[in-house]
């Protein structure tokens, strides 16, 4: 298994906004993220952050459809 990160944004300039969004979502679910590598997170913690991000993106999309 490779440790190479293949996560690429379609708009590279969006990296900072996505990092802020991730930190905001982590705070909402009570996960303490630090800048950079967070390899000490459990799978549950990482999943809760990702799940919160998806939830907020779906809510935002649904609001834009109204």
Predicted model as a PDB file, atoms N, CA, C, CB and O in Angstrom, pLDDT in the B-factor column:
MODEL        1                                                                  
ATOM      1  N   UNK A   1       0.840  -1.168   0.000  1.00 50.00           N  
ATOM      2  CA  UNK A   1       0.000   0.000   0.000  1.00 50.00           C  
ATOM      3  C   UNK A   1       0.892   1.240   0.000  1.00 50.00           C  
ATOM      4  CB  UNK A   1      -0.960  -0.007   1.214  1.00 50.00           C  
ATOM      5  O   UNK A   1       1.830   1.327   0.793  1.00 50.00           O  
ATOM      6  N   UNK A   2       0.615   2.176  -0.863  1.00 55.00           N  
ATOM      7  CA  UNK A   2       1.417   3.383  -0.993  1.00 55.00           C  
ATOM      8  C   UNK A   2       0.922   4.473  -0.054  1.00 55.00           C  
ATOM      9  CB  UNK A   2       1.399   3.880  -2.433  1.00 55.00           C  
ATOM     10  O   UNK A   2      -0.277   4.584   0.203  1.00 55.00           O  
ATOM     11  N   UNK A   3       1.841   5.271   0.452  1.00 59.00           N  
ATOM     12  CA  UNK A   3       1.458   6.376   1.317  1.00 59.00           C  
ATOM     13  C   UNK A   3       1.318   7.669   0.525  1.00 59.00           C  
ATOM     14  CB  UNK A   3       2.477   6.551   2.435  1.00 59.00           C  
ATOM     15  O   UNK A   3       1.144   8.735   1.115  1.00 59.00           O  
ATOM     16  N   UNK A   4       1.390   7.593  -0.789  1.00 65.00           N  
ATOM     17  CA  UNK A   4       1.267   8.771  -1.633  1.00 65.00           C  
ATOM     18  C   UNK A   4      -0.154   9.316  -1.565  1.00 65.00           C  
ATOM     19  CB  UNK A   4       1.650   8.440  -3.085  1.00 65.00           C  
ATOM     20  O   UNK A   4      -1.116   8.562  -1.708  1.00 65.00           O  
ATOM     21  N   UNK A   5      -0.290  10.619  -1.349  1.00 64.00           N  
ATOM     22  CA  UNK A   5      -1.591  11.271  -1.244  1.00 64.00           C  
ATOM     23  C   UNK A   5      -2.098  11.598  -2.642  1.00 64.00           C  
ATOM     24  CB  UNK A   5      -1.504  12.555  -0.375  1.00 64.00           C  
ATOM     25  O   UNK A   5      -1.473  12.370  -3.367  1.00 64.00           O  
ATOM     26  N   UNK A   6      -3.231  11.012  -3.020  1.00 68.00           N  
ATOM     27  CA  UNK A   6      -3.812  11.243  -4.339  1.00 68.00           C  
ATOM     28  C   UNK A   6      -5.006  12.182  -4.295  1.00 68.00           C  
ATOM     29  CB  UNK A   6      -4.224   9.934  -4.955  1.00 68.00           C  
ATOM     30  O   UNK A   6      -5.729  12.301  -5.284  1.00 68.00           O  
ATOM     31  N   UNK A   7      -5.232  12.858  -3.156  1.00 68.00           N  
ATOM     32  CA  UNK A   7      -6.348  13.784  -3.049  1.00 68.00           C  
ATOM     33  C   UNK A   7      -6.004  15.074  -3.782  1.00 68.00           C  
ATOM     34  CB  UNK A   7      -6.693  14.067  -1.568  1.00 68.00           C  
ATOM     35  O   UNK A   7      -5.132  15.831  -3.356  1.00 68.00           O  
ATOM     36  N   UNK A   8      -6.692  15.310  -4.879  1.00 74.00           N  
ATOM     37  CA  UNK A   8      -6.436  16.510  -5.662  1.00 74.00           C  
ATOM     38  C   UNK A   8      -7.734  17.297  -5.797  1.00 74.00           C  
ATOM     39  CB  UNK A   8      -5.854  16.155  -7.058  1.00 74.00           C  
ATOM     40  O   UNK A   8      -8.793  16.726  -6.057  1.00 74.00           O  
ATOM     41  N   UNK A   9      -7.642  18.607  -5.618  1.00 72.00           N  
ATOM     42  CA  UNK A   9      -8.791  19.466  -5.819  1.00 72.00           C  
ATOM     43  C   UNK A   9      -8.818  19.908  -7.273  1.00 72.00           C  
ATOM     44  CB  UNK A   9      -8.753  20.686  -4.864  1.00 72.00           C  
ATOM     45  O   UNK A   9      -7.771  20.117  -7.886  1.00 72.00           O  
ATOM     46  N   UNK A  10     -10.018  20.048  -7.823  1.00 80.00           N  
ATOM     47  CA  UNK A  10     -10.134  20.524  -9.203  1.00 80.00           C  
ATOM     48  C   UNK A  10      -9.656  21.958  -9.329  1.00 80.00           C  
ATOM     49  CB  UNK A  10     -11.578  20.412  -9.690  1.00 80.00           C  
ATOM     50  O   UNK A  10      -9.139  22.349 -10.375  1.00 80.00           O  
ATOM     51  N   UNK A  11      -9.821  22.745  -8.278  1.00 82.00           N  
ATOM     52  CA  UNK A  11      -9.355  24.128  -8.257  1.00 82.00           C  
ATOM     53  C   UNK A  11      -8.311  24.243  -7.142  1.00 82.00           C  
ATOM     54  CB  UNK A  11     -10.551  25.141  -8.038  1.00 82.00           C  
ATOM     55  O   UNK A  11      -8.671  24.345  -5.969  1.00 82.00           O  
ATOM     56  N   UNK A  12      -7.040  24.227  -7.494  1.00 78.00           N  
ATOM     57  CA  UNK A  12      -5.983  24.226  -6.470  1.00 78.00           C  
ATOM     58  C   UNK A  12      -6.094  25.387  -5.478  1.00 78.00           C  
ATOM     59  CB  UNK A  12      -4.629  24.275  -7.140  1.00 78.00           C  
ATOM     60  O   UNK A  12      -5.697  25.251  -4.321  1.00 78.00           O  
ATOM     61  N   UNK A  13      -6.624  26.511  -5.916  1.00 82.00           N  
ATOM     62  CA  UNK A  13      -6.759  27.676  -5.048  1.00 82.00           C  
ATOM     63  C   UNK A  13      -7.766  27.433  -3.920  1.00 82.00           C  
ATOM     64  CB  UNK A  13      -7.181  28.890  -5.868  1.00 82.00           C  
ATOM     65  O   UNK A  13      -7.814  28.208  -2.964  1.00 82.00           O  
ATOM     66  N   UNK A  14      -8.559  26.384  -4.015  1.00 87.00           N  
ATOM     67  CA  UNK A  14      -9.577  26.087  -3.010  1.00 87.00           C  
ATOM     68  C   UNK A  14      -9.003  25.357  -1.802  1.00 87.00           C  
ATOM     69  CB  UNK A  14     -10.684  25.261  -3.624  1.00 87.00           C  
ATOM     70  O   UNK A  14      -9.735  25.119  -0.842  1.00 87.00           O  
ATOM     71  N   UNK A  15      -7.739  24.997  -1.810  1.00 87.00           N  
ATOM     72  CA  UNK A  15      -7.126  24.227  -0.722  1.00 87.00           C  
ATOM     73  C   UNK A  15      -7.329  24.903   0.637  1.00 87.00           C  
ATOM     74  CB  UNK A  15      -5.630  24.040  -0.988  1.00 87.00           C  
ATOM     75  O   UNK A  15      -7.725  24.245   1.600  1.00 87.00           O  
ATOM     76  N   UNK A  16      -7.063  26.206   0.722  1.00 88.00           N  
ATOM     77  CA  UNK A  16      -7.184  26.920   1.988  1.00 88.00           C  
ATOM     78  C   UNK A  16      -8.632  26.913   2.493  1.00 88.00           C  
ATOM     79  CB  UNK A  16      -6.686  28.363   1.830  1.00 88.00           C  
ATOM     80  O   UNK A  16      -8.873  26.714   3.684  1.00 88.00           O  
ATOM     81  N   UNK A  17      -9.580  27.127   1.600  1.00 91.00           N  
ATOM     82  CA  UNK A  17     -10.996  27.117   1.990  1.00 91.00           C  
ATOM     83  C   UNK A  17     -11.405  25.730   2.478  1.00 91.00           C  
ATOM     84  CB  UNK A  17     -11.891  27.551   0.806  1.00 91.00           C  
ATOM     85  O   UNK A  17     -12.137  25.612   3.461  1.00 91.00           O  
ATOM     86  N   UNK A  18     -10.945  24.694   1.811  1.00 90.00           N  
ATOM     87  CA  UNK A  18     -11.283  23.325   2.228  1.00 90.00           C  
ATOM     88  C   UNK A  18     -10.654  22.998   3.588  1.00 90.00           C  
ATOM     89  CB  UNK A  18     -10.810  22.304   1.164  1.00 90.00           C  
ATOM     90  O   UNK A  18     -11.267  22.316   4.410  1.00 90.00           O  
ATOM     91  N   UNK A  19      -9.449  23.477   3.817  1.00 91.00           N  
ATOM     92  CA  UNK A  19      -8.806  23.251   5.115  1.00 91.00           C  
ATOM     93  C   UNK A  19      -9.577  23.946   6.232  1.00 91.00           C  
ATOM     94  CB  UNK A  19      -7.351  23.749   5.090  1.00 91.00           C  
ATOM     95  O   UNK A  19      -9.755  23.377   7.309  1.00 91.00           O  
ATOM     96  N   UNK A  20     -10.042  25.190   5.979  1.00 93.00           N  
ATOM     97  CA  UNK A  20     -10.846  25.902   6.977  1.00 93.00           C  
ATOM     98  C   UNK A  20     -12.158  25.160   7.226  1.00 93.00           C  
ATOM     99  CB  UNK A  20     -11.128  27.352   6.517  1.00 93.00           C  
ATOM    100  O   UNK A  20     -12.593  25.031   8.370  1.00 93.00           O  
ATOM    101  N   UNK A  21     -12.786  24.674   6.156  1.00 96.00           N  
ATOM    102  CA  UNK A  21     -14.042  23.936   6.261  1.00 96.00           C  
ATOM    103  C   UNK A  21     -13.844  22.664   7.084  1.00 96.00           C  
ATOM    104  CB  UNK A  21     -14.586  23.590   4.860  1.00 96.00           C  
ATOM    105  O   UNK A  21     -14.670  22.330   7.933  1.00 96.00           O  
ATOM    106  N   UNK A  22     -12.750  21.965   6.828  1.00 95.00           N  
ATOM    107  CA  UNK A  22     -12.447  20.735   7.569  1.00 95.00           C  
ATOM    108  C   UNK A  22     -12.255  21.028   9.055  1.00 95.00           C  
ATOM    109  CB  UNK A  22     -11.187  20.057   6.997  1.00 95.00           C  
ATOM    110  O   UNK A  22     -12.752  20.284   9.901  1.00 95.00           O  
ATOM    111  N   UNK A  23     -11.542  22.102   9.380  1.00 96.00           N  
ATOM    112  CA  UNK A  23     -11.319  22.475  10.779  1.00 96.00           C  
ATOM    113  C   UNK A  23     -12.642  22.841  11.454  1.00 96.00           C  
ATOM    114  CB  UNK A  23     -10.327  23.656  10.873  1.00 96.00           C  
ATOM    115  O   UNK A  23     -12.878  22.472  12.605  1.00 96.00           O  
ATOM    116  N   UNK A  24     -13.496  23.560  10.742  1.00 96.00           N  
ATOM    117  CA  UNK A  24     -14.805  23.940  11.277  1.00 96.00           C  
ATOM    118  C   UNK A  24     -15.639  22.696  11.591  1.00 96.00           C  
ATOM    119  CB  UNK A  24     -15.554  24.849  10.277  1.00 96.00           C  
ATOM    120  O   UNK A  24     -16.238  22.598  12.662  1.00 96.00           O  
ATOM    121  N   UNK A  25     -15.674  21.763  10.664  1.00 97.00           N  
ATOM    122  CA  UNK A  25     -16.438  20.532  10.862  1.00 97.00           C  
ATOM    123  C   UNK A  25     -15.863  19.700  12.003  1.00 97.00           C  
ATOM    124  CB  UNK A  25     -16.461  19.708   9.573  1.00 97.00           C  
ATOM    125  O   UNK A  25     -16.612  19.110  12.782  1.00 97.00           O  
ATOM    126  N   UNK A  26     -14.546  19.653  12.104  1.00 97.00           N  
ATOM    127  CA  UNK A  26     -13.897  18.914  13.190  1.00 97.00           C  
ATOM    128  C   UNK A  26     -14.279  19.508  14.542  1.00 97.00           C  
ATOM    129  CB  UNK A  26     -12.363  18.925  13.017  1.00 97.00           C  
ATOM    130  O   UNK A  26     -14.556  18.774  15.490  1.00 97.00           O  
ATOM    131  N   UNK A  27     -14.294  20.824  14.628  1.00 97.00           N  
ATOM    132  CA  UNK A  27     -14.687  21.475  15.879  1.00 97.00           C  
ATOM    133  C   UNK A  27     -16.132  21.150  16.232  1.00 97.00           C  
ATOM    134  CB  UNK A  27     -14.500  22.993  15.775  1.00 97.00           C  
ATOM    135  O   UNK A  27     -16.455  20.950  17.403  1.00 97.00           O  
ATOM    136  N   UNK A  28     -16.999  21.094  15.231  1.00 97.00           N  
ATOM    137  CA  UNK A  28     -18.414  20.808  15.471  1.00 97.00           C  
ATOM    138  C   UNK A  28     -18.638  19.408  16.040  1.00 97.00           C  
ATOM    139  CB  UNK A  28     -19.197  20.964  14.182  1.00 97.00           C  
ATOM    140  O   UNK A  28     -19.559  19.201  16.830  1.00 97.00           O  
ATOM    141  N   UNK A  29     -17.811  18.457  15.649  1.00 97.00           N  
ATOM    142  CA  UNK A  29     -17.982  17.090  16.152  1.00 97.00           C  
ATOM    143  C   UNK A  29     -17.018  16.767  17.294  1.00 97.00           C  
ATOM    144  CB  UNK A  29     -17.786  16.092  15.019  1.00 97.00           C  
ATOM    145  O   UNK A  29     -16.957  15.624  17.746  1.00 97.00           O  
ATOM    146  N   UNK A  30     -16.268  17.762  17.760  1.00 97.00           N  
ATOM    147  CA  UNK A  30     -15.410  17.587  18.922  1.00 97.00           C  
ATOM    148  C   UNK A  30     -14.098  16.878  18.663  1.00 97.00           C  
ATOM    149  CB  UNK A  30     -16.139  16.852  19.942  1.00 97.00           C  
ATOM    150  O   UNK A  30     -13.545  16.252  19.568  1.00 97.00           O  
ATOM    151  N   UNK A  31     -13.586  16.965  17.442  1.00 97.00           N  
ATOM    152  CA  UNK A  31     -12.298  16.354  17.111  1.00 97.00           C  
ATOM    153  C   UNK A  31     -11.263  17.472  17.015  1.00 97.00           C  
ATOM    154  CB  UNK A  31     -12.375  15.530  15.768  1.00 97.00           C  
ATOM    155  O   UNK A  31     -11.461  18.447  16.290  1.00 97.00           O  
ATOM    156  N   UNK A  32     -10.168  17.327  17.743  1.00 94.00           N  
ATOM    157  CA  UNK A  32      -9.116  18.340  17.729  1.00 94.00           C  
ATOM    158  C   UNK A  32      -8.131  18.049  16.607  1.00 94.00           C  
ATOM    159  CB  UNK A  32      -8.388  18.392  19.088  1.00 94.00           C  
ATOM    160  O   UNK A  32      -7.303  17.143  16.708  1.00 94.00           O  
ATOM    161  N   UNK A  33      -8.233  18.834  15.533  1.00 94.00           N  
ATOM    162  CA  UNK A  33      -7.288  18.709  14.425  1.00 94.00           C  
ATOM    163  C   UNK A  33      -6.191  19.739  14.600  1.00 94.00           C  
ATOM    164  CB  UNK A  33      -7.998  18.885  13.054  1.00 94.00           C  
ATOM    165  O   UNK A  33      -6.403  20.801  15.186  1.00 94.00           O  
ATOM    166  N   UNK A  34      -5.037  19.419  14.094  1.00 91.00           N  
ATOM    167  CA  UNK A  34      -3.940  20.383  14.063  1.00 91.00           C  
ATOM    168  C   UNK A  34      -3.582  20.617  12.601  1.00 91.00           C  
ATOM    169  CB  UNK A  34      -2.694  19.877  14.887  1.00 91.00           C  
ATOM    170  O   UNK A  34      -3.953  19.832  11.728  1.00 91.00           O  
ATOM    171  N   UNK A  35      -2.873  21.678  12.348  1.00 88.00           N  
ATOM    172  CA  UNK A  35      -2.419  21.956  10.984  1.00 88.00           C  
ATOM    173  C   UNK A  35      -1.471  20.850  10.544  1.00 88.00           C  
ATOM    174  CB  UNK A  35      -1.724  23.349  10.893  1.00 88.00           C  
ATOM    175  O   UNK A  35      -0.640  20.394  11.330  1.00 88.00           O  
ATOM    176  N   UNK A  36      -1.588  20.420   9.304  1.00 86.00           N  
ATOM    177  CA  UNK A  36      -0.708  19.388   8.783  1.00 86.00           C  
ATOM    178  C   UNK A  36      -1.220  17.984   9.031  1.00 86.00           C  
ATOM    179  CB  UNK A  36       0.645  19.534   9.381  1.00 86.00           C  
ATOM    180  O   UNK A  36      -2.424  17.731   8.997  1.00 86.00           O  
ATOM    181  N   UNK A  37      -0.307  17.090   9.278  1.00 92.00           N  
ATOM    182  CA  UNK A  37      -0.600  15.658   9.412  1.00 92.00           C  
ATOM    183  C   UNK A  37      -1.320  15.350  10.720  1.00 92.00           C  
ATOM    184  CB  UNK A  37       0.691  14.846   9.330  1.00 92.00           C  
ATOM    185  O   UNK A  37      -0.919  15.819  11.785  1.00 92.00           O  
ATOM    186  N   UNK A  38      -2.389  14.557  10.632  1.00 93.00           N  
ATOM    187  CA  UNK A  38      -3.171  14.158  11.805  1.00 93.00           C  
ATOM    188  C   UNK A  38      -3.293  12.641  11.872  1.00 93.00           C  
ATOM    189  CB  UNK A  38      -4.571  14.804  11.771  1.00 93.00           C  
ATOM    190  O   UNK A  38      -4.384  12.110  12.075  1.00 93.00           O  
ATOM    191  N   UNK A  39      -2.190  11.955  11.705  1.00 93.00           N  
ATOM    192  CA  UNK A  39      -2.182  10.495  11.656  1.00 93.00           C  
ATOM    193  C   UNK A  39      -2.555   9.800  12.948  1.00 93.00           C  
ATOM    194  CB  UNK A  39      -0.855  10.036  11.251  1.00 93.00           C  
ATOM    195  O   UNK A  39      -2.808   8.595  12.947  1.00 93.00           O  
ATOM    196  N   UNK A  40      -2.597  10.536  14.054  1.00 94.00           N  
ATOM    197  CA  UNK A  40      -2.945   9.921  15.330  1.00 94.00           C  
ATOM    198  C   UNK A  40      -4.456   9.808  15.532  1.00 94.00           C  
ATOM    199  CB  UNK A  40      -2.337  10.716  16.463  1.00 94.00           C  
ATOM    200  O   UNK A  40      -4.899   9.237  16.529  1.00 94.00           O  
ATOM    201  N   UNK A  41      -5.252  10.340  14.606  1.00 95.00           N  
ATOM    202  CA  UNK A  41      -6.708  10.236  14.716  1.00 95.00           C  
ATOM    203  C   UNK A  41      -7.155   8.791  14.551  1.00 95.00           C  
ATOM    204  CB  UNK A  41      -7.395  11.127  13.669  1.00 95.00           C  
ATOM    205  O   UNK A  41      -6.569   8.027  13.783  1.00 95.00           O  
ATOM    206  N   UNK A  42      -8.197   8.434  15.281  1.00 96.00           N  
ATOM    207  CA  UNK A  42      -8.775   7.108  15.084  1.00 96.00           C  
ATOM    208  C   UNK A  42      -9.633   7.138  13.822  1.00 96.00           C  
ATOM    209  CB  UNK A  42      -9.618   6.666  16.328  1.00 96.00           C  
ATOM    210  O   UNK A  42      -9.979   8.207  13.320  1.00 96.00           O  
ATOM    211  N   UNK A  43      -9.965   5.974  13.324  1.00 96.00           N  
ATOM    212  CA  UNK A  43     -10.842   5.894  12.154  1.00 96.00           C  
ATOM    213  C   UNK A  43     -12.189   6.526  12.454  1.00 96.00           C  
ATOM    214  CB  UNK A  43     -11.030   4.437  11.713  1.00 96.00           C  
ATOM    215  O   UNK A  43     -12.774   7.182  11.592  1.00 96.00           O  
ATOM    216  N   UNK A  44     -12.679   6.336  13.659  1.00 97.00           N  
ATOM    217  CA  UNK A  44     -13.960   6.923  14.065  1.00 97.00           C  
ATOM    218  C   UNK A  44     -13.893   8.446  14.006  1.00 97.00           C  
ATOM    219  CB  UNK A  44     -14.344   6.461  15.487  1.00 97.00           C  
ATOM    220  O   UNK A  44     -14.815   9.085  13.499  1.00 97.00           O  
ATOM    221  N   UNK A  45     -12.813   9.034  14.518  1.00 97.00           N  
ATOM    222  CA  UNK A  45     -12.675  10.483  14.520  1.00 97.00           C  
ATOM    223  C   UNK A  45     -12.586  11.020  13.095  1.00 97.00           C  
ATOM    224  CB  UNK A  45     -11.440  10.901  15.323  1.00 97.00           C  
ATOM    225  O   UNK A  45     -13.271  11.981  12.745  1.00 97.00           O  
ATOM    226  N   UNK A  46     -11.747  10.402  12.281  1.00 95.00           N  
ATOM    227  CA  UNK A  46     -11.595  10.853  10.898  1.00 95.00           C  
ATOM    228  C   UNK A  46     -12.914  10.714  10.144  1.00 95.00           C  
ATOM    229  CB  UNK A  46     -10.486  10.054  10.187  1.00 95.00           C  
ATOM    230  O   UNK A  46     -13.283  11.593   9.365  1.00 95.00           O  
ATOM    231  N   UNK A  47     -13.618   9.618  10.374  1.00 96.00           N  
ATOM    232  CA  UNK A  47     -14.899   9.401   9.710  1.00 96.00           C  
ATOM    233  C   UNK A  47     -15.950  10.398  10.144  1.00 96.00           C  
ATOM    234  CB  UNK A  47     -15.390   8.008   9.976  1.00 96.00           C  
ATOM    235  O   UNK A  47     -16.779  10.818   9.338  1.00 96.00           O  
ATOM    236  N   UNK A  48     -15.924  10.783  11.417  1.00 97.00           N  
ATOM    237  CA  UNK A  48     -16.917  11.754  11.879  1.00 97.00           C  
ATOM    238  C   UNK A  48     -16.665  13.122  11.263  1.00 97.00           C  
ATOM    239  CB  UNK A  48     -16.899  11.854  13.409  1.00 97.00           C  
ATOM    240  O   UNK A  48     -17.616  13.847  10.969  1.00 97.00           O  
ATOM    241  N   UNK A  49     -15.410  13.486  11.064  1.00 96.00           N  
ATOM    242  CA  UNK A  49     -15.093  14.758  10.406  1.00 96.00           C  
ATOM    243  C   UNK A  49     -15.554  14.710   8.945  1.00 96.00           C  
ATOM    244  CB  UNK A  49     -13.563  15.059  10.490  1.00 96.00           C  
ATOM    245  O   UNK A  49     -16.226  15.627   8.473  1.00 96.00           O  
ATOM    246  N   UNK A  50     -15.194  13.653   8.242  1.00 96.00           N  
ATOM    247  CA  UNK A  50     -15.613  13.514   6.841  1.00 96.00           C  
ATOM    248  C   UNK A  50     -17.119  13.460   6.699  1.00 96.00           C  
ATOM    249  CB  UNK A  50     -15.003  12.269   6.231  1.00 96.00           C  
ATOM    250  O   UNK A  50     -17.679  14.052   5.776  1.00 96.00           O  
ATOM    251  N   UNK A  51     -17.781  12.757   7.600  1.00 97.00           N  
ATOM    252  CA  UNK A  51     -19.238  12.671   7.568  1.00 97.00           C  
ATOM    253  C   UNK A  51     -19.891  14.017   7.787  1.00 97.00           C  
ATOM    254  CB  UNK A  51     -19.728  11.695   8.606  1.00 97.00           C  
ATOM    255  O   UNK A  51     -20.876  14.351   7.129  1.00 97.00           O  
ATOM    256  N   UNK A  52     -19.344  14.796   8.714  1.00 97.00           N  
ATOM    257  CA  UNK A  52     -19.878  16.133   8.979  1.00 97.00           C  
ATOM    258  C   UNK A  52     -19.677  17.036   7.766  1.00 97.00           C  
ATOM    259  CB  UNK A  52     -19.205  16.751  10.221  1.00 97.00           C  
ATOM    260  O   UNK A  52     -20.543  17.852   7.448  1.00 97.00           O  
ATOM    261  N   UNK A  53     -18.549  16.895   7.094  1.00 97.00           N  
ATOM    262  CA  UNK A  53     -18.297  17.692   5.894  1.00 97.00           C  
ATOM    263  C   UNK A  53     -19.334  17.368   4.815  1.00 97.00           C  
ATOM    264  CB  UNK A  53     -16.866  17.436   5.360  1.00 97.00           C  
ATOM    265  O   UNK A  53     -19.901  18.273   4.203  1.00 97.00           O  
ATOM    266  N   UNK A  54     -19.576  16.098   4.590  1.00 97.00           N  
ATOM    267  CA  UNK A  54     -20.557  15.686   3.580  1.00 97.00           C  
ATOM    268  C   UNK A  54     -21.947  16.177   3.965  1.00 97.00           C  
ATOM    269  CB  UNK A  54     -20.559  14.147   3.413  1.00 97.00           C  
ATOM    270  O   UNK A  54     -22.686  16.685   3.121  1.00 97.00           O  
ATOM    271  N   UNK A  55     -22.301  16.029   5.227  1.00 97.00           N  
ATOM    272  CA  UNK A  55     -23.614  16.475   5.701  1.00 97.00           C  
ATOM    273  C   UNK A  55     -23.816  17.960   5.418  1.00 97.00           C  
ATOM    274  CB  UNK A  55     -23.767  16.199   7.207  1.00 97.00           C  
ATOM    275  O   UNK A  55     -24.867  18.361   4.919  1.00 97.00           O  
ATOM    276  N   UNK A  56     -22.815  18.774   5.734  1.00 97.00           N  
ATOM    277  CA  UNK A  56     -22.914  20.218   5.515  1.00 97.00           C  
ATOM    278  C   UNK A  56     -22.958  20.566   4.027  1.00 97.00           C  
ATOM    279  CB  UNK A  56     -21.738  20.930   6.179  1.00 97.00           C  
ATOM    280  O   UNK A  56     -23.656  21.499   3.631  1.00 97.00           O  
ATOM    281  N   UNK A  57     -22.222  19.827   3.207  1.00 96.00           N  
ATOM    282  CA  UNK A  57     -22.253  20.087   1.761  1.00 96.00           C  
ATOM    283  C   UNK A  57     -23.627  19.765   1.189  1.00 96.00           C  
ATOM    284  CB  UNK A  57     -21.169  19.261   1.035  1.00 96.00           C  
ATOM    285  O   UNK A  57     -24.137  20.501   0.344  1.00 96.00           O  
ATOM    286  N   UNK A  58     -24.226  18.674   1.641  1.00 97.00           N  
ATOM    287  CA  UNK A  58     -25.569  18.302   1.173  1.00 97.00           C  
ATOM    288  C   UNK A  58     -26.584  19.342   1.626  1.00 97.00           C  
ATOM    289  CB  UNK A  58     -25.969  16.896   1.695  1.00 97.00           C  
ATOM    290  O   UNK A  58     -27.441  19.749   0.842  1.00 97.00           O  
ATOM    291  N   UNK A  59     -26.498  19.783   2.889  1.00 96.00           N  
ATOM    292  CA  UNK A  59     -27.411  20.810   3.382  1.00 96.00           C  
ATOM    293  C   UNK A  59     -27.282  22.093   2.570  1.00 96.00           C  
ATOM    294  CB  UNK A  59     -27.144  21.094   4.862  1.00 96.00           C  
ATOM    295  O   UNK A  59     -28.285  22.727   2.242  1.00 96.00           O  
ATOM    296  N   UNK A  60     -26.070  22.470   2.251  1.00 96.00           N  
ATOM    297  CA  UNK A  60     -25.833  23.675   1.460  1.00 96.00           C  
ATOM    298  C   UNK A  60     -26.438  23.545   0.064  1.00 96.00           C  
ATOM    299  CB  UNK A  60     -24.330  23.958   1.359  1.00 96.00           C  
ATOM    300  O   UNK A  60     -27.060  24.481  -0.438  1.00 96.00           O  
ATOM    301  N   UNK A  61     -26.256  22.393  -0.554  1.00 96.00           N  
ATOM    302  CA  UNK A  61     -26.814  22.164  -1.881  1.00 96.00           C  
ATOM    303  C   UNK A  61     -28.331  22.202  -1.840  1.00 96.00           C  
ATOM    304  CB  UNK A  61     -26.336  20.828  -2.441  1.00 96.00           C  
ATOM    305  O   UNK A  61     -28.965  22.794  -2.714  1.00 96.00           O  
ATOM    306  N   UNK A  62     -28.916  21.570  -0.826  1.00 96.00           N  
ATOM    307  CA  UNK A  62     -30.371  21.556  -0.713  1.00 96.00           C  
ATOM    308  C   UNK A  62     -30.922  22.972  -0.526  1.00 96.00           C  
ATOM    309  CB  UNK A  62     -30.804  20.660   0.453  1.00 96.00           C  
ATOM    310  O   UNK A  62     -31.969  23.309  -1.078  1.00 96.00           O  
ATOM    311  N   UNK A  63     -30.225  23.792   0.247  1.00 94.00           N  
ATOM    312  CA  UNK A  63     -30.654  25.170   0.447  1.00 94.00           C  
ATOM    313  C   UNK A  63     -30.578  25.963  -0.851  1.00 94.00           C  
ATOM    314  CB  UNK A  63     -29.805  25.841   1.523  1.00 94.00           C  
ATOM    315  O   UNK A  63     -31.417  26.828  -1.102  1.00 94.00           O  
ATOM    316  N   UNK A  64     -29.587  25.677  -1.667  1.00 95.00           N  
ATOM    317  CA  UNK A  64     -29.433  26.408  -2.925  1.00 95.00           C  
ATOM    318  C   UNK A  64     -30.499  26.036  -3.940  1.00 95.00           C  
ATOM    319  CB  UNK A  64     -28.065  26.153  -3.511  1.00 95.00           C  
ATOM    320  O   UNK A  64     -30.720  26.772  -4.901  1.00 95.00           O  
ATOM    321  N   UNK A  65     -31.167  24.898  -3.739  1.00 93.00           N  
ATOM    322  CA  UNK A  65     -32.210  24.453  -4.666  1.00 93.00           C  
ATOM    323  C   UNK A  65     -33.555  25.102  -4.365  1.00 93.00           C  
ATOM    324  CB  UNK A  65     -32.347  22.940  -4.613  1.00 93.00           C  
ATOM    325  O   UNK A  65     -34.466  25.037  -5.191  1.00 93.00           O  
ATOM    326  N   UNK A  66     -33.695  25.723  -3.205  1.00 81.00           N  
ATOM    327  CA  UNK A  66     -34.985  26.311  -2.816  1.00 81.00           C  
ATOM    328  C   UNK A  66     -35.216  27.639  -3.491  1.00 81.00           C  
ATOM    329  CB  UNK A  66     -35.060  26.487  -1.312  1.00 81.00           C  
ATOM    330  O   UNK A  66     -36.251  28.269  -3.274  1.00 81.00           O  
TER     331      UNK A  66                                                      
ENDMDL                                                                          
END                                                                             
